[in-house]
Amino acid sequence: MASTTGASKPSSAIPHHPPSLSLPPSQFARLQPHAYLLAHLSPPASSNQPSIRANGRAPSQFRITSANAGSLTHANGSAVVRVGDTVAVCGVRAEILHTEDIAAWGVSASSSAVKKRKTGDPTDDVDEEDDSQIRDFDLLVPNLSLSTGCGPGFIPGAAPSTLAQSLSHQLLSLLHTSRLVRAEDLRIWYEQPDFLSLDRHNEEEMETDEKKHSGASKREIKAFWVLYIDVMIISLAGNPFDAAWAAVLAALRDTKLPRAWWDLDNEIVVCSDELSEARKLTLRGIPVASSYSVFEADAAAAWRAVVIPDVDQEKEQAEKVAGQRWILADPDAFEENLCQESVRVVVDKDNGGKTKIVKLEKNGGLAVDKEELRKLVELSTQRWEQIKNMLEGLR
């Protein structure tokens, strides 16, 4: 009887814990992502904490970037670039395009001498035909694909996504805008021997400008190198364009084209197998792309005043936060889904160290003004220095 009585305890003796009203950060981020990011960017005034993003970075801080070149042995050039958890692999493959296979190719275009035009940089020789030949003959063919498993929404066997097609078009547009690749590096020339000049090399009239011009006209283009630039995103964690473009830059700097010449007897282009005779591309500068997203605090910013209704200071801060916005450098996937407006700045530096804007574009809103754009250009210039040092450190 004693043991039976001892086993039955009154319900009041069982300890009772009130249910917790707080959520773990991971659940809070899934249920209220906007409020979660806003809580990090606008901490309470009483805490004296700086504005910080959910990933621990400051609004103007980029993710750590690393690169490796020459990873693909069967490509003319290759690179792997990692920006945070976003990883892009780029391989460059060169193929020969004969001018006789180009429908728009004309005899006058092949035999005309390449003209130069003046630019602000006296050391930069710019061909007038660079844009027309590279664009019209599609000598640069970028293609970006999102591999299976790079993100939750990418399944095997699916058609190319809209994002992949858009990024491929953006890469092609920037390749043309930046004039990164020189058409001269892609031309395969044939210079006809001038037997007349060999027989009359001692005659004075052969030294006139007219004769020099006629000799130059015998130099013609027989083929072009076409560069197929394939980029694969193997891990997608936000801001894929910056990683893809950095991989393209590193791969093109690693690209080597074999020595090629026109065989008159067989009427074909012959390439040398000697690696020592291969030549690298002479790229125009190092245009670096930096992307930004604008996070705006909307009506949901009043959530803190509802949670703590008795604190006037918190109410006042919530009202101030409601009209604020933050420009986030190198946004991750979580931040991209919460931002409507984006800005991309592509900068480079000339030989004199002067910053030049290669491309500047905004999408999705009108929040960013001229003064903020000027600050973003300065921030992108600092980013340019980091990427330049990284690329020059590659083998």
C-alpha positions in Angstrom: 0.0 0.0 0.0 2.9 2.4 0.8 4.4 1.9 -2.5 1.1 2.4 -4.4 0.5 5.6 -2.4 3.9 7.0 -3.2 3.6 6.4 -6.9 0.6 8.7 -7.3 1.8 12.3 -6.9 -0.6 15.3 -7.2 -0.4 17.1 -10.5 0.7 20.3 -8.7 4.0 18.7 -8.0 5.0 18.4 -11.7 7.2 21.3 -12.8 5.5 23.5 -15.4 7.6 25.6 -17.9 5.8 28.3 -20.0 6.1 27.9 -23.7 8.9 29.9 -25.3 7.8 32.8 -27.5 11.1 33.2 -29.3 12.1 31.5 -32.6 15.5 30.2 -33.7 17.2 32.5 -36.2 16.9 29.9 -39.0 13.1 29.6 -38.6 12.7 33.4 -38.2 14.6 33.8 -41.5 12.3 31.4 -43.3 9.0 32.8 -41.8 9.8 36.5 -41.9 12.9 37.0 -44.2 12.4 40.8 -44.7 12.0 41.4 -41.0 15.0 39.1 -40.3 17.3 41.1 -42.6 15.9 44.4 -41.4 16.6 43.4 -37.8 20.3 43.0 -38.6 20.6 46.2 -40.7 18.7 48.4 -38.2 19.6 47.2 -34.6 18.0 49.0 -31.7 19.6 52.3 -30.8 20.1 51.2 -27.2 22.4 48.3 -28.4 25.0 50.6 -30.0 25.6 47.9 -32.6 26.7 48.7 -36.2 24.5 47.9 -39.2 25.4 44.4 -40.3 23.9 41.9 -42.7 22.5 38.5 -41.8 25.7 36.9 -43.2 27.9 38.9 -40.9 29.2 41.3 -43.6 29.0 45.1 -43.6 26.8 46.5 -46.3 29.8 47.6 -48.4 31.8 44.4 -47.9 32.4 41.8 -50.7 32.7 38.1 -50.1 36.2 36.5 -50.2 37.2 35.8 -53.8 39.7 33.2 -54.9 40.7 31.8 -58.3 42.7 29.0 -60.0 43.8 28.9 -63.6 44.7 26.1 -66.0 42.6 23.4 -64.3 41.2 22.0 -67.6 43.9 20.2 -69.6 41.9 19.9 -72.8 41.0 23.6 -73.2 43.0 26.5 -74.6 42.4 28.3 -71.3 40.4 27.7 -68.1 39.8 29.0 -64.7 37.8 28.4 -61.5 36.6 31.3 -59.5 35.0 31.2 -56.1 33.1 34.2 -54.7 31.9 33.1 -51.2 29.9 30.0 -51.9 29.3 30.8 -55.5 31.7 28.8 -57.8 32.1 29.3 -61.5 34.2 27.2 -63.9 35.2 28.6 -67.3 36.8 26.8 -70.2 37.9 28.5 -73.5 38.0 26.4 -76.7 39.4 27.8 -79.9 38.3 26.7 -83.4 39.2 27.9 -86.9 36.7 29.7 -89.1 37.8 30.0 -92.7 36.9 33.2 -94.4 35.5 31.3 -97.3 32.9 29.9 -95.0 31.7 33.4 -94.0 28.9 34.5 -96.2 29.4 38.2 -95.5 33.1 38.1 -96.2 34.3 40.2 -99.1 37.5 40.4 -101.0 37.9 44.0 -100.2 37.6 43.3 -96.4 40.1 40.5 -96.5 42.8 42.5 -98.4 42.3 45.9 -96.9 44.9 47.2 -94.5 43.9 47.5 -90.9 43.4 51.1 -89.9 44.0 52.6 -86.5 42.0 55.3 -84.8 43.0 57.7 -82.1 42.0 57.0 -78.5 42.6 58.7 -75.2 45.3 56.1 -74.3 48.2 56.6 -76.7 49.6 53.1 -75.9 46.3 51.3 -76.9 46.1 50.4 -80.5 42.4 50.1 -81.4 41.4 48.5 -84.6 38.4 50.1 -86.3 37.5 46.6 -87.6 37.6 45.0 -84.1 33.9 45.6 -83.3 32.6 44.8 -86.7 34.5 41.6 -87.2 34.0 40.2 -83.7 30.3 41.1 -83.7 29.4 40.3 -87.3 31.3 37.0 -87.5 30.5 35.9 -83.9 34.1 35.3 -83.0 33.3 35.3 -79.3 30.6 32.8 -78.2 29.9 32.7 -74.5 27.5 30.2 -73.0 26.6 29.8 -69.3 24.9 26.8 -67.8 23.7 26.1 -64.3 24.7 22.6 -63.4 22.5 20.1 -61.6 22.7 20.6 -57.9 24.1 24.1 -58.0 20.9 25.2 -56.3 17.6 23.8 -55.0 15.6 24.6 -58.1 17.9 23.0 -60.7 17.0 19.4 -61.5 18.6 17.1 -64.0 17.3 17.0 -67.6 15.6 20.4 -67.3 15.7 22.9 -70.2 18.1 25.9 -69.9 16.6 28.3 -67.4 15.8 31.9 -68.1 18.5 32.9 -65.7 21.2 31.0 -67.6 20.1 32.5 -70.9 20.1 36.0 -69.5 23.5 35.6 -68.0 24.9 34.3 -71.3 23.6 37.4 -73.0 25.0 39.7 -70.4 28.4 38.1 -70.8 28.3 38.5 -74.5 27.2 42.2 -74.2 30.1 43.0 -71.7 32.6 41.2 -74.0 31.6 43.5 -76.8 31.3 46.7 -74.7 34.6 46.3 -72.9 36.4 45.4 -76.2 38.4 43.0 -74.1 39.6 40.7 -76.9 41.5 42.2 -79.9 40.5 41.1 -83.3 44.2 41.0 -84.4 44.8 38.1 -82.0 42.0 36.1 -83.7 43.2 36.8 -87.3 45.2 34.2 -89.3 47.0 36.0 -92.0 48.6 35.0 -95.3 51.2 37.2 -96.9 51.8 36.6 -100.6 55.5 36.6 -101.6 56.4 39.6 -103.7 58.6 38.0 -106.4 58.8 41.3 -108.3 60.4 43.1 -105.4 63.0 40.3 -105.1 64.0 40.8 -108.7 64.1 44.6 -108.5 65.1 45.1 -104.9 68.0 47.4 -106.0 65.8 49.7 -108.0 65.0 53.1 -106.5 61.3 53.2 -107.5 60.6 50.2 -105.2 61.1 52.5 -102.2 58.2 54.8 -103.1 55.1 55.0 -100.9 53.0 53.7 -103.8 55.0 50.5 -104.0 54.9 50.0 -100.3 51.2 50.3 -100.3 50.8 47.8 -103.1 53.0 45.4 -101.2 50.9 45.8 -98.1 47.7 45.0 -100.0 49.0 41.5 -100.7 48.6 40.6 -97.0 45.1 39.0 -96.5 43.2 37.2 -93.8 42.5 33.6 -94.5 40.8 32.5 -91.3 39.8 33.6 -87.8 40.0 32.0 -84.4 36.6 31.6 -82.8 36.6 31.4 -79.0 33.9 29.3 -77.4 33.7 30.5 -73.8 31.7 28.0 -71.7 30.9 28.9 -68.1 29.3 26.5 -65.6 28.0 27.5 -62.2 28.6 24.5 -60.0 27.5 26.3 -56.8 25.0 29.1 -56.8 24.8 31.2 -53.6 23.9 34.6 -55.1 25.5 37.1 -57.5 26.4 34.6 -60.3 27.4 37.2 -62.8 30.3 38.6 -60.9 31.7 35.1 -60.4 31.1 34.1 -64.0 32.7 37.3 -65.4 35.7 36.9 -63.1 36.1 33.3 -64.4 35.9 34.5 -68.0 38.6 37.1 -67.3 40.9 34.6 -65.7 40.3 32.0 -68.4 41.0 34.5 -71.2 44.2 35.5 -69.5 45.1 31.9 -69.4 44.2 31.2 -73.1 47.0 30.3 -75.5 46.5 30.0 -79.2 48.8 27.8 -81.3 50.8 29.3 -84.1 48.7 29.0 -87.3 49.5 29.8 -90.9 48.0 29.3 -94.4 49.4 26.4 -96.4 49.2 27.5 -100.0 49.8 24.1 -101.5 47.0 22.4 -99.6 44.9 25.5 -99.2 44.3 24.9 -95.5 45.3 26.4 -92.1 48.0 24.5 -90.4 48.7 24.7 -86.7 52.0 24.1 -84.9 52.1 21.4 -82.2 54.9 23.1 -80.3 53.7 24.6 -77.0 56.6 27.0 -77.0 55.2 28.7 -80.2 51.7 29.2 -78.7 50.9 32.8 -77.8 48.7 34.3 -75.2 45.9 36.8 -75.9 46.8 40.5 -75.4 43.7 41.6 -73.6 42.7 45.3 -73.2 42.8 45.9 -69.5 41.0 44.1 -66.7 37.4 45.2 -66.6 36.0 44.1 -63.2 32.2 43.8 -62.6 30.8 44.7 -59.2 27.1 44.1 -58.4 24.9 45.7 -55.8 21.3 45.3 -54.5 19.2 47.8 -52.8 17.3 46.7 -49.7 14.4 48.9 -48.7 12.5 49.0 -45.4 8.8 49.2 -46.2 5.7 49.1 -44.0 7.0 45.9 -42.3 9.6 48.0 -40.6 7.0 48.8 -37.9 7.1 45.2 -36.6 9.4 46.3 -33.7 7.0 48.9 -32.5 4.3 46.2 -32.4 6.4 43.8 -30.5 7.5 46.3 -27.9 4.6 48.8 -27.8 5.6 50.3 -24.5 9.0 51.7 -25.5 8.7 55.0 -27.2 12.3 55.0 -28.3 11.7 51.8 -30.3 8.5 53.2 -31.8 10.4 56.3 -33.0 13.2 54.3 -34.5 10.8 52.0 -36.3 9.2 55.1 -37.9 12.6 56.3 -39.0 13.6 52.9 -40.4 10.5 52.6 -42.5 11.9 55.0 -45.1 15.5 53.8 -45.1 17.3 51.7 -47.6 20.7 50.0 -47.7 22.9 49.3 -50.7 24.4 45.8 -50.3 27.6 44.9 -52.1 27.9 41.4 -53.6 24.5 40.2 -52.4 24.0 36.5 -51.6 20.9 34.5 -52.6 19.0 35.3 -49.5 19.4 39.1 -50.0 18.7 38.9 -53.8 15.2 37.6 -53.1 14.5 40.6 -50.9 15.7 43.4 -53.2 14.0 44.9 -56.1 16.6 47.3 -57.4 20.1 46.3 -58.6 23.1 48.2 -59.8 26.1 46.9 -61.7 29.3 48.8 -62.2 32.2 47.7 -64.5 35.4 49.7 -64.0 38.9 49.5 -65.3 42.1 51.5 -65.1 44.3 52.9 -67.9 48.0 52.9 -67.9 48.0 56.2 -66.0 46.0 54.7 -63.1 42.9 56.7 -64.0 39.6 54.9 -63.4 37.3 54.6 -66.3 33.7 53.3 -66.2 33.3 50.6 -68.8 29.6 49.9 -68.1 27.0 51.2 -65.6 23.5 49.9 -65.4 20.5 50.0 -63.0 17.5 47.7 -62.9 14.3 47.6 -60.9 13.9 51.0 -59.4 14.9 54.7 -59.0 16.2 54.7 -55.4 19.9 55.1 -56.1 20.9 58.7 -56.9 24.0 60.3 -58.5 25.9 60.7 -55.3 25.4 57.1 -54.3 26.4 56.0 -57.8 29.6 58.0 -57.4 30.3 56.2 -54.1 29.6 52.8 -55.8 32.2 53.7 -58.5 34.8 54.4 -55.8 33.9 51.1 -54.0 34.1 49.2 -57.3 37.6 50.7 -57.9 38.7 49.2 -54.6 37.2 45.9 -55.7 39.2 46.3 -59.0 42.4 46.4 -57.1 41.6 43.2 -55.2 40.6 41.3 -58.4 43.7 42.6 -60.3 46.0 41.3 -57.6 44.2 38.0 -57.6 44.5 37.6 -61.4 48.1 38.6 -61.5 48.9 36.0 -58.8 47.7 33.2 -61.1 50.3 31.2 -62.9 
